Amino acid sequence: MVAADLGDVVWRKSSRSGSDTNCVEIAELPQTIAVRDSKDPDGPVLTFVRSAWTSFVTDIHAR
């Protein structure tokens, strides 16, 4: 999937990200979380079920 397939979803990046474009952005969709590279906003998008995304974020915070 590419970002254009998602229409007008609201993308956001971490408040801990700097002002450059080397960030990961996420969009919360009804059933999934979409993830894209901020350097390529029209490029590929990965989607994750919410439980997988929550596990991923929880694991990162635990490190």
mmCIF file of the N, C-alpha and C atoms, coordinates in Angstrom:
data_MODEL
# 
_entry.id   MODEL 
# 
loop_
_atom_site.group_PDB 
_atom_site.id 
_atom_site.type_symbol 
_atom_site.label_atom_id 
_atom_site.label_alt_id 
_atom_site.label_comp_id 
_atom_site.label_asym_id 
_atom_site.label_entity_id 
_atom_site.label_seq_id 
_atom_site.pdbx_PDB_ins_code 
_atom_site.Cartn_x 
_atom_site.Cartn_y 
_atom_site.Cartn_z 
_atom_site.occupancy 
_atom_site.B_iso_or_equiv 
_atom_site.pdbx_formal_charge 
_atom_site.auth_seq_id 
_atom_site.auth_comp_id 
_atom_site.auth_asym_id 
_atom_site.auth_atom_id 
_atom_site.pdbx_PDB_model_num 
ATOM 1   N N  . MET A 1 1  ? 0.844   -1.168 0.000  1.00 0.00 ? 1  MET A N  1 
ATOM 2   C CA . MET A 1 1  ? 0.000   0.000  0.000  1.00 0.00 ? 1  MET A CA 1 
ATOM 3   C C  . MET A 1 1  ? 0.896   1.240  0.000  1.00 0.00 ? 1  MET A C  1 
ATOM 4   N N  . VAL A 1 2  ? 0.408   2.311  -0.605 1.00 0.00 ? 2  VAL A N  1 
ATOM 5   C CA . VAL A 1 2  ? 1.110   3.593  -0.568 1.00 0.00 ? 2  VAL A CA 1 
ATOM 6   C C  . VAL A 1 2  ? 0.219   4.610  0.129  1.00 0.00 ? 2  VAL A C  1 
ATOM 7   N N  . ALA A 1 3  ? 0.835   5.696  0.603  1.00 0.00 ? 3  ALA A N  1 
ATOM 8   C CA . ALA A 1 3  ? 0.112   6.688  1.391  1.00 0.00 ? 3  ALA A CA 1 
ATOM 9   C C  . ALA A 1 3  ? -1.111  7.237  0.666  1.00 0.00 ? 3  ALA A C  1 
ATOM 10  N N  . ALA A 1 4  ? -1.032  7.394  -0.648 1.00 0.00 ? 4  ALA A N  1 
ATOM 11  C CA . ALA A 1 4  ? -2.163  7.930  -1.409 1.00 0.00 ? 4  ALA A CA 1 
ATOM 12  C C  . ALA A 1 4  ? -3.404  7.052  -1.275 1.00 0.00 ? 4  ALA A C  1 
ATOM 13  N N  . ASP A 1 5  ? -3.221  5.771  -1.021 1.00 0.00 ? 5  ASP A N  1 
ATOM 14  C CA . ASP A 1 5  ? -4.352  4.851  -0.849 1.00 0.00 ? 5  ASP A CA 1 
ATOM 15  C C  . ASP A 1 5  ? -5.159  5.166  0.409  1.00 0.00 ? 5  ASP A C  1 
ATOM 16  N N  . LEU A 1 6  ? -4.576  5.914  1.328  1.00 0.00 ? 6  LEU A N  1 
ATOM 17  C CA . LEU A 1 6  ? -5.216  6.168  2.618  1.00 0.00 ? 6  LEU A CA 1 
ATOM 18  C C  . LEU A 1 6  ? -6.009  7.464  2.649  1.00 0.00 ? 6  LEU A C  1 
ATOM 19  N N  . GLY A 1 7  ? -6.043  8.198  1.560  1.00 0.00 ? 7  GLY A N  1 
ATOM 20  C CA . GLY A 1 7  ? -6.828  9.431  1.526  1.00 0.00 ? 7  GLY A CA 1 
ATOM 21  C C  . GLY A 1 7  ? -6.259  10.503 2.429  1.00 0.00 ? 7  GLY A C  1 
ATOM 22  N N  . ASP A 1 8  ? -7.130  11.094 3.213  1.00 0.00 ? 8  ASP A N  1 
ATOM 23  C CA . ASP A 1 8  ? -6.744  12.238 4.044  1.00 0.00 ? 8  ASP A CA 1 
ATOM 24  C C  . ASP A 1 8  ? -6.554  11.882 5.515  1.00 0.00 ? 8  ASP A C  1 
ATOM 25  N N  . VAL A 1 9  ? -5.912  10.768 5.802  1.00 0.00 ? 9  VAL A N  1 
ATOM 26  C CA . VAL A 1 9  ? -5.668  10.424 7.203  1.00 0.00 ? 9  VAL A CA 1 
ATOM 27  C C  . VAL A 1 9  ? -4.702  11.435 7.812  1.00 0.00 ? 9  VAL A C  1 
ATOM 28  N N  . VAL A 1 10 ? -4.738  11.554 9.117  1.00 0.00 ? 10 VAL A N  1 
ATOM 29  C CA . VAL A 1 10 ? -3.858  12.483 9.825  1.00 0.00 ? 10 VAL A CA 1 
ATOM 30  C C  . VAL A 1 10 ? -2.608  11.727 10.265 1.00 0.00 ? 10 VAL A C  1 
ATOM 31  N N  . TRP A 1 11 ? -1.470  12.156 9.737  1.00 0.00 ? 11 TRP A N  1 
ATOM 32  C CA . TRP A 1 11 ? -0.190  11.552 10.095 1.00 0.00 ? 11 TRP A CA 1 
ATOM 33  C C  . TRP A 1 11 ? 0.439   12.362 11.218 1.00 0.00 ? 11 TRP A C  1 
ATOM 34  N N  . ARG A 1 12 ? 1.124   11.673 12.126 1.00 0.00 ? 12 ARG A N  1 
ATOM 35  C CA . ARG A 1 12 ? 1.842   12.388 13.192 1.00 0.00 ? 12 ARG A CA 1 
ATOM 36  C C  . ARG A 1 12 ? 3.154   11.686 13.471 1.00 0.00 ? 12 ARG A C  1 
ATOM 37  N N  . LYS A 1 13 ? 4.090   12.451 14.000 1.00 0.00 ? 13 LYS A N  1 
ATOM 38  C CA . LYS A 1 13 ? 5.361   11.862 14.407 1.00 0.00 ? 13 LYS A CA 1 
ATOM 39  C C  . LYS A 1 13 ? 5.560   12.127 15.886 1.00 0.00 ? 13 LYS A C  1 
ATOM 40  N N  . SER A 1 14 ? 6.478   11.417 16.466 1.00 0.00 ? 14 SER A N  1 
ATOM 41  C CA . SER A 1 14 ? 6.736   11.531 17.891 1.00 0.00 ? 14 SER A CA 1 
ATOM 42  C C  . SER A 1 14 ? 7.104   12.954 18.262 1.00 0.00 ? 14 SER A C  1 
ATOM 43  N N  . SER A 1 15 ? 6.650   13.377 19.415 1.00 0.00 ? 15 SER A N  1 
ATOM 44  C CA . SER A 1 15 ? 7.034   14.705 19.920 1.00 0.00 ? 15 SER A CA 1 
ATOM 45  C C  . SER A 1 15 ? 8.526   14.750 20.233 1.00 0.00 ? 15 SER A C  1 
ATOM 46  N N  . ARG A 1 16 ? 9.158   13.600 20.316 1.00 0.00 ? 16 ARG A N  1 
ATOM 47  C CA . ARG A 1 16 ? 10.600  13.540 20.570 1.00 0.00 ? 16 ARG A CA 1 
ATOM 48  C C  . ARG A 1 16 ? 11.423  13.633 19.286 1.00 0.00 ? 16 ARG A C  1 
ATOM 49  N N  . SER A 1 17 ? 10.754  13.654 18.151 1.00 0.00 ? 17 SER A N  1 
ATOM 50  C CA . SER A 1 17 ? 11.450  13.775 16.873 1.00 0.00 ? 17 SER A CA 1 
ATOM 51  C C  . SER A 1 17 ? 11.946  15.208 16.696 1.00 0.00 ? 17 SER A C  1 
ATOM 52  N N  . GLY A 1 18 ? 13.027  15.346 15.972 1.00 0.00 ? 18 GLY A N  1 
ATOM 53  C CA . GLY A 1 18 ? 13.537  16.673 15.671 1.00 0.00 ? 18 GLY A CA 1 
ATOM 54  C C  . GLY A 1 18 ? 12.739  17.315 14.558 1.00 0.00 ? 18 GLY A C  1 
ATOM 55  N N  . SER A 1 19 ? 13.225  18.416 14.061 1.00 0.00 ? 19 SER A N  1 
ATOM 56  C CA . SER A 1 19 ? 12.504  19.125 13.007 1.00 0.00 ? 19 SER A CA 1 
ATOM 57  C C  . SER A 1 19 ? 12.884  18.635 11.605 1.00 0.00 ? 19 SER A C  1 
ATOM 58  N N  . ASP A 1 20 ? 13.824  17.704 11.515 1.00 0.00 ? 20 ASP A N  1 
ATOM 59  C CA . ASP A 1 20 ? 14.207  17.202 10.192 1.00 0.00 ? 20 ASP A CA 1 
ATOM 60  C C  . ASP A 1 20 ? 13.165  16.204 9.687  1.00 0.00 ? 20 ASP A C  1 
ATOM 61  N N  . THR A 1 21 ? 13.402  15.654 8.525  1.00 0.00 ? 21 THR A N  1 
ATOM 62  C CA . THR A 1 21 ? 12.419  14.740 7.928  1.00 0.00 ? 21 THR A CA 1 
ATOM 63  C C  . THR A 1 21 ? 12.813  13.275 8.056  1.00 0.00 ? 21 THR A C  1 
ATOM 64  N N  . ASN A 1 22 ? 13.727  12.955 8.934  1.00 0.00 ? 22 ASN A N  1 
ATOM 65  C CA . ASN A 1 22 ? 14.164  11.574 9.124  1.00 0.00 ? 22 ASN A CA 1 
ATOM 66  C C  . ASN A 1 22 ? 13.379  10.930 10.252 1.00 0.00 ? 22 ASN A C  1 
ATOM 67  N N  . CYS A 1 23 ? 12.084  10.837 10.076 1.00 0.00 ? 23 CYS A N  1 
ATOM 68  C CA . CYS A 1 23 ? 11.215  10.340 11.134 1.00 0.00 ? 23 CYS A CA 1 
ATOM 69  C C  . CYS A 1 23 ? 10.257  9.284  10.596 1.00 0.00 ? 23 CYS A C  1 
ATOM 70  N N  . VAL A 1 24 ? 9.713   8.543  11.511 1.00 0.00 ? 24 VAL A N  1 
ATOM 71  C CA . VAL A 1 24 ? 8.630   7.622  11.208 1.00 0.00 ? 24 VAL A CA 1 
ATOM 72  C C  . VAL A 1 24 ? 7.349   8.327  11.636 1.00 0.00 ? 24 VAL A C  1 
ATOM 73  N N  . GLU A 1 25 ? 6.340   8.256  10.789 1.00 0.00 ? 25 GLU A N  1 
ATOM 74  C CA . GLU A 1 25 ? 5.054   8.853  11.113 1.00 0.00 ? 25 GLU A CA 1 
ATOM 75  C C  . GLU A 1 25 ? 4.013   7.746  11.207 1.00 0.00 ? 25 GLU A C  1 
ATOM 76  N N  . ILE A 1 26 ? 3.012   7.962  12.051 1.00 0.00 ? 26 ILE A N  1 
ATOM 77  C CA . ILE A 1 26 ? 1.934   6.986  12.168 1.00 0.00 ? 26 ILE A CA 1 
ATOM 78  C C  . ILE A 1 26 ? 0.593   7.665  11.935 1.00 0.00 ? 26 ILE A C  1 
ATOM 79  N N  . ALA A 1 27 ? -0.357  6.869  11.524 1.00 0.00 ? 27 ALA A N  1 
ATOM 80  C CA . ALA A 1 27 ? -1.748  7.302  11.398 1.00 0.00 ? 27 ALA A CA 1 
ATOM 81  C C  . ALA A 1 27 ? -2.613  6.234  12.042 1.00 0.00 ? 27 ALA A C  1 
ATOM 82  N N  . GLU A 1 28 ? -3.530  6.666  12.890 1.00 0.00 ? 28 GLU A N  1 
ATOM 83  C CA . GLU A 1 28 ? -4.432  5.724  13.549 1.00 0.00 ? 28 GLU A CA 1 
ATOM 84  C C  . GLU A 1 28 ? -5.671  5.541  12.689 1.00 0.00 ? 28 GLU A C  1 
ATOM 85  N N  . LEU A 1 29 ? -5.840  4.336  12.191 1.00 0.00 ? 29 LEU A N  1 
ATOM 86  C CA . LEU A 1 29 ? -6.997  3.984  11.377 1.00 0.00 ? 29 LEU A CA 1 
ATOM 87  C C  . LEU A 1 29 ? -7.958  3.171  12.238 1.00 0.00 ? 29 LEU A C  1 
ATOM 88  N N  . PRO A 1 30 ? -9.188  2.967  11.786 1.00 0.00 ? 30 PRO A N  1 
ATOM 89  C CA . PRO A 1 30 ? -10.154 2.246  12.627 1.00 0.00 ? 30 PRO A CA 1 
ATOM 90  C C  . PRO A 1 30 ? -9.682  0.859  13.095 1.00 0.00 ? 30 PRO A C  1 
ATOM 91  N N  . GLN A 1 31 ? -9.064  0.095  12.225 1.00 0.00 ? 31 GLN A N  1 
ATOM 92  C CA . GLN A 1 31 ? -8.661  -1.265 12.577 1.00 0.00 ? 31 GLN A CA 1 
ATOM 93  C C  . GLN A 1 31 ? -7.158  -1.447 12.725 1.00 0.00 ? 31 GLN A C  1 
ATOM 94  N N  . THR A 1 32 ? -6.374  -0.518 12.220 1.00 0.00 ? 32 THR A N  1 
ATOM 95  C CA . THR A 1 32 ? -4.923  -0.699 12.169 1.00 0.00 ? 32 THR A CA 1 
ATOM 96  C C  . THR A 1 32 ? -4.187  0.600  12.470 1.00 0.00 ? 32 THR A C  1 
ATOM 97  N N  . ILE A 1 33 ? -2.873  0.470  12.569 1.00 0.00 ? 33 ILE A N  1 
ATOM 98  C CA . ILE A 1 33 ? -1.958  1.604  12.653 1.00 0.00 ? 33 ILE A CA 1 
ATOM 99  C C  . ILE A 1 33 ? -1.142  1.590  11.371 1.00 0.00 ? 33 ILE A C  1 
ATOM 100 N N  . ALA A 1 34 ? -1.095  2.716  10.684 1.00 0.00 ? 34 ALA A N  1 
ATOM 101 C CA . ALA A 1 34 ? -0.306  2.838  9.458  1.00 0.00 ? 34 ALA A CA 1 
ATOM 102 C C  . ALA A 1 34 ? 1.000   3.553  9.797  1.00 0.00 ? 34 ALA A C  1 
ATOM 103 N N  . VAL A 1 35 ? 2.084   3.114  9.178  1.00 0.00 ? 35 VAL A N  1 
ATOM 104 C CA . VAL A 1 35 ? 3.415   3.676  9.452  1.00 0.00 ? 35 VAL A CA 1 
ATOM 105 C C  . VAL A 1 35 ? 4.081   4.003  8.122  1.00 0.00 ? 35 VAL A C  1 
ATOM 106 N N  . ARG A 1 36 ? 4.695   5.193  8.053  1.00 0.00 ? 36 ARG A N  1 
ATOM 107 C CA . ARG A 1 36 ? 5.409   5.589  6.837  1.00 0.00 ? 36 ARG A CA 1 
ATOM 108 C C  . ARG A 1 36 ? 6.672   6.355  7.206  1.00 0.00 ? 36 ARG A C  1 
ATOM 109 N N  . ASP A 1 37 ? 7.542   6.499  6.240  1.00 0.00 ? 37 ASP A N  1 
ATOM 110 C CA . ASP A 1 37 ? 8.784   7.264  6.367  1.00 0.00 ? 37 ASP A CA 1 
ATOM 111 C C  . ASP A 1 37 ? 8.479   8.707  5.998  1.00 0.00 ? 37 ASP A C  1 
ATOM 112 N N  . SER A 1 38 ? 8.783   9.643  6.884  1.00 0.00 ? 38 SER A N  1 
ATOM 113 C CA . SER A 1 38 ? 8.450   11.048 6.616  1.00 0.00 ? 38 SER A CA 1 
ATOM 114 C C  . SER A 1 38 ? 9.208   11.617 5.421  1.00 0.00 ? 38 SER A C  1 
ATOM 115 N N  . LYS A 1 39 ? 10.330  11.008 5.049  1.00 0.00 ? 39 LYS A N  1 
ATOM 116 C CA . LYS A 1 39 ? 11.083  11.475 3.877  1.00 0.00 ? 39 LYS A CA 1 
ATOM 117 C C  . LYS A 1 39 ? 10.361  11.141 2.577  1.00 0.00 ? 39 LYS A C  1 
ATOM 118 N N  . ASP A 1 40 ? 9.437   10.197 2.629  1.00 0.00 ? 40 ASP A N  1 
ATOM 119 C CA . ASP A 1 40 ? 8.744   9.736  1.430  1.00 0.00 ? 40 ASP A CA 1 
ATOM 120 C C  . ASP A 1 40 ? 7.240   9.657  1.714  1.00 0.00 ? 40 ASP A C  1 
ATOM 121 N N  . PRO A 1 41 ? 6.592   10.801 1.911  1.00 0.00 ? 41 PRO A N  1 
ATOM 122 C CA . PRO A 1 41 ? 5.187   10.790 2.331  1.00 0.00 ? 41 PRO A CA 1 
ATOM 123 C C  . PRO A 1 41 ? 4.222   10.157 1.339  1.00 0.00 ? 41 PRO A C  1 
ATOM 124 N N  . ASP A 1 42 ? 4.608   10.032 0.089  1.00 0.00 ? 42 ASP A N  1 
ATOM 125 C CA . ASP A 1 42 ? 3.751   9.383  -0.897 1.00 0.00 ? 42 ASP A CA 1 
ATOM 126 C C  . ASP A 1 42 ? 4.171   7.941  -1.159 1.00 0.00 ? 42 ASP A C  1 
ATOM 127 N N  . GLY A 1 43 ? 5.144   7.471  -0.404 1.00 0.00 ? 43 GLY A N  1 
ATOM 128 C CA . GLY A 1 43 ? 5.701   6.142  -0.613 1.00 0.00 ? 43 GLY A CA 1 
ATOM 129 C C  . GLY A 1 43 ? 4.953   5.056  0.117  1.00 0.00 ? 43 GLY A C  1 
ATOM 130 N N  . PRO A 1 44 ? 5.639   3.931  0.328  1.00 0.00 ? 44 PRO A N  1 
ATOM 131 C CA . PRO A 1 44 ? 5.001   2.758  0.928  1.00 0.00 ? 44 PRO A CA 1 
ATOM 132 C C  . PRO A 1 44 ? 4.570   2.988  2.373  1.00 0.00 ? 44 PRO A C  1 
ATOM 133 N N  . VAL A 1 45 ? 3.534   2.272  2.742  1.00 0.00 ? 45 VAL A N  1 
ATOM 134 C CA . VAL A 1 45 ? 2.984   2.326  4.098  1.00 0.00 ? 45 VAL A CA 1 
ATOM 135 C C  . VAL A 1 45 ? 2.885   0.908  4.630  1.00 0.00 ? 45 VAL A C  1 
ATOM 136 N N  . LEU A 1 46 ? 3.330   0.722  5.858  1.00 0.00 ? 46 LEU A N  1 
ATOM 137 C CA . LEU A 1 46 ? 3.138   -0.555 6.549  1.00 0.00 ? 46 LEU A CA 1 
ATOM 138 C C  . LEU A 1 46 ? 1.935   -0.416 7.458  1.00 0.00 ? 46 LEU A C  1 
ATOM 139 N N  . THR A 1 47 ? 1.147   -1.460 7.587  1.00 0.00 ? 47 THR A N  1 
ATOM 140 C CA . THR A 1 47 ? 0.031   -1.425 8.529  1.00 0.00 ? 47 THR A CA 1 
ATOM 141 C C  . THR A 1 47 ? 0.168   -2.575 9.517  1.00 0.00 ? 47 THR A C  1 
ATOM 142 N N  . PHE A 1 48 ? -0.249  -2.291 10.736 1.00 0.00 ? 48 PHE A N  1 
ATOM 143 C CA . PHE A 1 48 ? -0.165  -3.260 11.822 1.00 0.00 ? 48 PHE A CA 1 
ATOM 144 C C  . PHE A 1 48 ? -1.500  -3.309 12.552 1.00 0.00 ? 48 PHE A C  1 
ATOM 145 N N  . VAL A 1 49 ? -1.902  -4.498 12.967 1.00 0.00 ? 49 VAL A N  1 
ATOM 146 C CA . VAL A 1 49 ? -3.071  -4.565 13.840 1.00 0.00 ? 49 VAL A CA 1 
ATOM 147 C C  . VAL A 1 49 ? -2.700  -3.871 15.139 1.00 0.00 ? 49 VAL A C  1 
ATOM 148 N N  . ARG A 1 50 ? -3.686  -3.309 15.792 1.00 0.00 ? 50 ARG A N  1 
ATOM 149 C CA . ARG A 1 50 ? -3.409  -2.499 16.990 1.00 0.00 ? 50 ARG A CA 1 
ATOM 150 C C  . ARG A 1 50 ? -2.671  -3.285 18.077 1.00 0.00 ? 50 ARG A C  1 
ATOM 151 N N  . SER A 1 51 ? -3.009  -4.537 18.264 1.00 0.00 ? 51 SER A N  1 
ATOM 152 C CA . SER A 1 51 ? -2.348  -5.317 19.320 1.00 0.00 ? 51 SER A CA 1 
ATOM 153 C C  . SER A 1 51 ? -0.861  -5.500 19.027 1.00 0.00 ? 51 SER A C  1 
ATOM 154 N N  . ALA A 1 52 ? -0.496  -5.703 17.774 1.00 0.00 ? 52 ALA A N  1 
ATOM 155 C CA . ALA A 1 52 ? 0.920   -5.841 17.406 1.00 0.00 ? 52 ALA A CA 1 
ATOM 156 C C  . ALA A 1 52 ? 1.654   -4.525 17.614 1.00 0.00 ? 52 ALA A C  1 
ATOM 157 N N  . TRP A 1 53 ? 1.023   -3.413 17.230 1.00 0.00 ? 53 TRP A N  1 
ATOM 158 C CA . TRP A 1 53 ? 1.651   -2.097 17.413 1.00 0.00 ? 53 TRP A CA 1 
ATOM 159 C C  . TRP A 1 53 ? 1.843   -1.800 18.902 1.00 0.00 ? 53 TRP A C  1 
ATOM 160 N N  . THR A 1 54 ? 0.826   -2.094 19.704 1.00 0.00 ? 54 THR A N  1 
ATOM 161 C CA . THR A 1 54 ? 0.924   -1.857 21.149 1.00 0.00 ? 54 THR A CA 1 
ATOM 162 C C  . THR A 1 54 ? 2.056   -2.682 21.754 1.00 0.00 ? 54 THR A C  1 
ATOM 163 N N  . SER A 1 55 ? 2.186   -3.938 21.353 1.00 0.00 ? 55 SER A N  1 
ATOM 164 C CA . SER A 1 55 ? 3.276   -4.786 21.844 1.00 0.00 ? 55 SER A CA 1 
ATOM 165 C C  . SER A 1 55 ? 4.633   -4.223 21.446 1.00 0.00 ? 55 SER A C  1 
ATOM 166 N N  . PHE A 1 56 ? 4.747   -3.770 20.217 1.00 0.00 ? 56 PHE A N  1 
ATOM 167 C CA . PHE A 1 56 ? 5.991   -3.174 19.719 1.00 0.00 ? 56 PHE A CA 1 
ATOM 168 C C  . PHE A 1 56 ? 6.374   -1.947 20.540 1.00 0.00 ? 56 PHE A C  1 
ATOM 169 N N  . VAL A 1 57 ? 5.446   -1.031 20.735 1.00 0.00 ? 57 VAL A N  1 
ATOM 170 C CA . VAL A 1 57 ? 5.723   0.194  21.480 1.00 0.00 ? 57 VAL A CA 1 
ATOM 171 C C  . VAL A 1 57 ? 6.048   -0.115 22.933 1.00 0.00 ? 57 VAL A C  1 
ATOM 172 N N  . THR A 1 58 ? 5.316   -1.032 23.522 1.00 0.00 ? 58 THR A N  1 
ATOM 173 C CA . THR A 1 58 ? 5.569   -1.434 24.911 1.00 0.00 ? 58 THR A CA 1 
ATOM 174 C C  . THR A 1 58 ? 6.976   -1.995 25.060 1.00 0.00 ? 58 THR A C  1 
ATOM 175 N N  . ASP A 1 59 ? 7.386   -2.828 24.115 1.00 0.00 ? 59 ASP A N  1 
ATOM 176 C CA . ASP A 1 59 ? 8.730   -3.422 24.147 1.00 0.00 ? 59 ASP A CA 1 
ATOM 177 C C  . ASP A 1 59 ? 9.810   -2.344 24.031 1.00 0.00 ? 59 ASP A C  1 
ATOM 178 N N  . ILE A 1 60 ? 9.597   -1.389 23.163 1.00 0.00 ? 60 ILE A N  1 
ATOM 179 C CA . ILE A 1 60 ? 10.580  -0.305 23.001 1.00 0.00 ? 60 ILE A CA 1 
ATOM 180 C C  . ILE A 1 60 ? 10.715  0.498  24.289 1.00 0.00 ? 60 ILE A C  1 
ATOM 181 N N  . HIS A 1 61 ? 9.589   0.818  24.896 1.00 0.00 ? 61 HIS A N  1 
ATOM 182 C CA . HIS A 1 61 ? 9.610   1.605  26.145 1.00 0.00 ? 61 HIS A CA 1 
ATOM 183 C C  . HIS A 1 61 ? 10.296  0.845  27.279 1.00 0.00 ? 61 HIS A C  1 
ATOM 184 N N  . ALA A 1 62 ? 10.250  -0.480 27.224 1.00 0.00 ? 62 ALA A N  1 
ATOM 185 C CA . ALA A 1 62 ? 10.843  -1.295 28.290 1.00 0.00 ? 62 ALA A CA 1 
ATOM 186 C C  . ALA A 1 62 ? 12.350  -1.369 28.199 1.00 0.00 ? 62 ALA A C  1 
ATOM 187 N N  . ARG A 1 63 ? 12.927  -0.964 27.089 1.00 0.00 ? 63 ARG A N  1 
ATOM 188 C CA . ARG A 1 63 ? 14.383  -1.075 26.896 1.00 0.00 ? 63 ARG A CA 1 
ATOM 189 C C  . ARG A 1 63 ? 15.107  0.095  27.445 1.00 0.00 ? 63 ARG A C  1 
# 
